[in-house]
Amino acid sequence: MNCLKSWVGEQGLTVRDFALELNVPLKTAQDWIYRGVAPSPQNRDKLTDYVFTHCAHHWVIAVPDGPVSEGVCQRCGNQKQFQNSLPDRPWRVSSKVV
């Protein structure tokens, strides 16, 4: 995750609301956001799932090179594959040089 403090702000959440959403103590959420404390493995999974499902993604998609391209969200770091063609017009490798 790039910057939790910025992400929480972009979502319009207060730290208190964020803590309540994740069902963690306010102090724990404050430590993550303001002090850069790493969450425990259990809380890291909970935090990652929450961010990925609530993020208004801003995808950066790699240059097309084949039927799919890898995309990465600039806000949360989530990764996803994107099709480079429509289902009724499949990706074709052209041997024609222009």
C-alpha positions in Angstrom: 0.0 0.0 0.0 1.5 3.3 -1.1 0.4 5.8 1.7 -2.3 4.8 4.0 -2.8 8.4 5.4 -3.4 9.7 1.9 -5.7 6.8 1.0 -7.9 7.3 4.1 -8.2 11.0 3.3 -9.1 10.3 -0.3 -11.9 8.0 0.8 -13.3 10.8 3.0 -12.8 8.7 6.2 -11.7 9.9 9.6 -9.2 7.7 11.4 -12.0 6.9 13.9 -14.3 5.7 11.1 -11.5 3.7 9.5 -10.8 2.0 12.9 -14.5 1.2 13.3 -14.8 -0.2 9.8 -11.8 -2.5 10.4 -12.9 -3.4 14.0 -9.5 -2.4 15.4 -8.8 -0.1 18.3 -8.4 3.6 17.4 -4.8 3.6 18.7 -3.9 0.8 16.4 -5.3 2.7 13.3 -3.5 5.8 14.5 -0.2 3.9 14.7 -0.6 2.6 11.2 -1.6 6.0 9.7 0.5 8.5 11.6 3.4 6.5 12.9 4.0 4.1 10.1 3.7 1.0 12.4 3.3 -2.2 10.4 0.2 -4.2 11.1 0.3 -7.7 12.5 0.0 -10.4 9.9 -3.7 -10.9 10.8 -4.4 -7.2 10.6 -2.4 -6.8 7.5 -4.7 -9.3 5.7 -7.8 -7.5 7.1 -6.4 -4.1 6.0 -5.4 -5.3 2.5 -8.8 -6.8 1.9 -10.5 -3.7 3.1 -8.4 -1.3 1.0 -8.7 -3.5 -2.2 -12.5 -3.7 -1.9 -13.1 0.0 -1.0 -10.5 1.8 -3.2 -11.6 4.0 -6.0 -8.8 2.5 -8.2 -6.6 4.6 -10.5 -5.2 2.0 -12.9 -1.9 2.4 -14.7 -2.0 -0.2 -17.5 1.1 -1.5 -19.2 1.6 -1.1 -22.9 -0.3 -3.8 -24.9 1.9 -6.8 -25.7 -0.4 -9.8 -26.2 -4.0 -10.5 -25.3 -3.7 -9.0 -21.8 -1.8 -6.3 -20.1 -1.0 -5.9 -16.4 -2.5 -3.0 -14.5 -1.5 -1.6 -11.1 -3.6 0.8 -9.0 -1.6 3.9 -8.1 -3.6 4.3 -4.9 -3.5 0.9 -3.3 -1.1 -1.2 -5.3 -3.7 -3.8 -6.3 -2.8 -5.7 -9.5 -5.2 -6.8 -12.3 -5.1 -8.1 -15.8 -6.9 -6.2 -18.6 -7.9 -7.6 -21.9 -6.4 -5.8 -24.9 -9.3 -6.6 -27.2 -13.1 -7.1 -27.2 -14.4 -10.6 -26.9 -15.8 -10.6 -30.4 -12.5 -9.3 -31.9 -9.8 -11.5 -30.3 -6.2 -10.3 -30.2 -4.2 -11.4 -33.3 -0.5 -11.5 -33.9 0.1 -9.9 -37.3 3.0 -11.0 -39.4 2.5 -8.0 -41.7 5.1 -5.3 -41.3 3.9 -1.8 -42.0 
